[in-house]
Amino acid sequence: MVSVDQVWEAIKDRVDMTEEEFRSRVAELADKLGLTKEGAALLLAKRLGVDVSDILRPPIIGRVLEVRGVRETRGGIEYRAFSLVNEKEYRMCVAFGHEHVAKLEDLEDRVVKISKYVAITTPSGQLTRVTESSTLEQLSDDALPPIYELQPARAPTLAKLKEARGLRIAEATVIEQQTTQIWTCPLCGREVLPADDEWSCPIHGPVEPEVRSLHRLQLADRSGIHQAQYMGQTGNLEGKKILFKAGTRGEEIYIAKIYKTQEVEI
C-alpha cells in the first residue's frame, strides 16, 4: 500500500508547492471525491504532471539469471521469458517487443533495472510483464553482488535444483568426468547428425558443424549422486568442488556455466 508520505517523497522535488500545501489539497480531494488520502495523493500527483507509475510499481533492480528463446504471439510480436534475482526475490518475467528481446541477448548475469512494468498473477505465480512501453536498462555491474552470491538464485542441494523450474546456482563435488567430442550446430549448440552426406540440425537444417567437448559428470552433494552434462572448455574437474549454473532435463542436470572450481582436500 502506497502512503501519502511515499507520494510526497517521490514528487517533492518536481512540484512547486510546500508539503503543507500538498497535504491540505490531498485532504480536500479525499473529502470531495470520497477517496482515501492515499488515492487522493496519487490523483493529485498525476494532476500536477507527475508520472505515478514508479510510485505504484517501484522499479525492480536485479541480475538476469536466465534468458529463454525468442517466440512470437499470434499477432507476430516477439517475446521471450527471463528470470531476475536480487538479494530478496526471484522473479519470472516476460519481455515483449523486438527492442527488449534483442537487448536481453547480451544481459545474462548482468544487472538491469525495469520500470513501468505490469505485475500479474498466474496459476504458476506472479509474472512481471515488460511491455513495449516499459524501460529495460542495464546498470553498472557493481550495483549488486555477483549472481552466485544472491540467495534467491541458489538451490541448496542438487535434489532441490531438479525440482526447480529454470536455471539455478548450485555447488557440488565432481566424482567422475568422462569427455567425448561431438558435432554441434554453430547456431544453437544442439548435437547434429550426418544425413545424406551432410550434417543436419533438428532446428536449422543443413549446417557446417562445430566440434565441441561434451563432459559427462557424476556430481555429489548431501542429497546424493547425480548425473550431469557440461558442454564447454574445461580442464580436469575430478575431485574438485564446482560452483555452477544449471537446469534439468528429466533426471539429468545440464550445466550452463561454471563460475568457480576448487580443489577438495582429502
N, C-alpha and C positions, 0 to 999 in steps of 0.2 A: 504494500500500500504506500503510495506517494504521500508525503506530508507537505503541509504548507511551508515548513522550514526548508525542505528539499527544493521545492519550486523556487523559493526566493533565492536560495544559494545558487541555483542554476541560472537565474535571469538577472541578478542584481547588477552585474557589470554590463548589461545590454539594454537596460531601460533607464529612462530619465525620470525616476521617482525615488523617494525615500522608502525605507522598509515600512515606516508607519503609514505612509500613503497607500502602499501596496496592501497591507493588512486591512486597512479601512475599506478599500474598494472590494477586497475579497469578501469581507463580512456583508457589505451591501449587496453584492451579486448573489451570495448564498441565500440571503433573506428574500431577495426579489424573485429569484428563479426557483427557489425550493431545492437548492443543491447543498451538498456537504461543502465545507470550506475547502477541502482538497480539490473537489471538482471545480469549484469556483476559481481557485487559484490557477488551475490548468487552463480554464477557459479565458481568464484574464491575461495570462501569459501569451496565449495564442492571439488574442485580440491586440496585444502590444507588439505583434510581429515576431514572436519567438517561436521557433520550431520546437514543439514539445515532445517529439518522438524520442529524443535521447533522454528526456526526463521519465517518460513512461517505460522505456526499454533502454536502460543504460548500456552503452557499448560493451561488447564482450571482447576480452583480450585472452588469447590462448595460443598454444602451439598446435599446428596441424599434425595429427598423429597418422592419419591415413587418407589417401585420395583415391577414390574409385574411378572406374571407367566412365567415359562420356556416353550419355544416352540422349534420346530426344523424346519430347512429348508428342502427342498425336498432332499437335499444331506445328511441329517442326522446330520447337525451341530447345536448344541444347541445355542439358543439366548434368550435374554429377554430384554424388554424395561424398561427404568427407566427415571426419571426426576431429574434434577440437578438445584439448585438455589444458587446464591450468592448475594452480595449487588446490582448487576447491572442487572442480567438477569435470566430468566427461560429457561432451555433448555430441549428438548426431546432428549433422547439418546437411542441407542440400542447396546447391547454388544453381541459379538459373541465368541463362544468357551467355552468349559467346565470350564476352569480356571476362566475366568471373571464371567461366570454365577454363579458358586459356591461361589465366593468371594462376589458377590452382596447380597447373602442371609443374611449376617450379617452387611450390610452397611447402612441400612435405618437410616436417620438423621445424619449419620457420614460425616466427611469432607474427600473428596477424591481429588486426582489430576490425570487428564487424559492427557497423552501425546501421540503424534504420531497418532492422531485420523484422521478421514475423515469427513469433513463437506459437506453435500449435501443439495440441495433444493428440497423439495417435494411439491405437491399440498397443503399439510397441514401446510407447513412452513419448517424452517430449521431443519435438523436432524443430530445429531452427531453420527457417527458410530465408535464404539470402536471395532476395528478388533482384530484378534488373534495376530497381531504384535504390537498392541497398549499397553501402560502401564496404568494400573489402580492401583493407590497406595493410601492407607489410610494415612491421615495426623493426626497430633495432633488435639484434639478437640478444642483447643484454637486458631486455625488458623482462625476461623470465629465465628461471634456471633451465639447464638442459632438459630435454624431454624425458630422459630416463630418471630424472630426479623428481618428476611430478607424479605424486602418488596415484591420482585417478587414472594414469596411463598404465600402471603396473598390475600385473597378475601375480598374486602371492605365491602361486605354485603352477607347475605345468598342467596339472589337472584342472585348475581354475582357468588357465589360458584356453584349454579345449572347450570350456563351457561358454566362453565369451563370444560375442558376435563382433567380427572385425579384428583388427590388429591390436596387440598389447605388448608391453615391455615385460621381459622376464629374465631370470637368471637360472643357469643350470651348469652342471659339470658334464663334459664330454667323456663318455666311457669308451666309445669306439668311433672311428671315422673310416669310411670307405669312399674313395674318389674314383669316378669314371668320367670319360669325355662323352658329351652328347652334342648333337647338332640342333641348333635352335633358330627360330625366326628372328631376324635382326630388328623387326618392328615391334614384336610383342613378347619375345623371350620364350614362347612355347616351344616344346620339342617338335621337330619336323621329321617326316619320314620320307624315304625315297618312293617315287611313284612315276612310272613311265619315263625313266632316265632323267628325272628332275626331282627337286625337293619341294614338298608341298606343306604349307602351314594350314591347319584346320580353319584359321580365321582369314589369312591374307592370300591363300593360294600359293602358286609357284613363287619361290624366293631363293636367293643365294644365301645359304645358311651360314651361321657363325658357330664355331666350335667353342663350347664352354665347359667348365668343370662343374660336375654335379657331386656334391658331398652328401653322403647318407650318414647320418649321425645317430648314435644312441645317447640320449640325454638322461641324466639322473638328477633328481632333487628329492625332497622329503615326501613327495606324492608318488614316487615310483620311477620306473624307467620308461622312457617314451621315445618313439622313432621320429626322426626329423629329417628334413632336406634343406640344403642351402646351396644356391647356385651363385657362385661368385668367387673372386680371388681370395684365397686364404692359405695360410701355412698349415702346419700340423696342429690340430686342436685337441688331440687326445690328451687326457689328463689335465685339461685346462677348464677353468670356470669362465663362462662367456655371458655377457650382458647383451641382449638382442631384442629385436622387434620381430614378432611373428604372428601368424594366424594359423588356422587349421583347415584341412580338407579331410573330412571323415575323421579318422583317428590319427592322422599324420600331421605333424607340425611342420609348417612351411616358414622358414626363416627368411624375412625380407631384408634384414640389415643387422650386422654385428657391430656393436658400439665399442666394446672393450673385451679383452681377453686377459686372463690372469693365471699364472702357474699355481697349481694346487700342491701345497706341501703335504707329504705323507710321512 
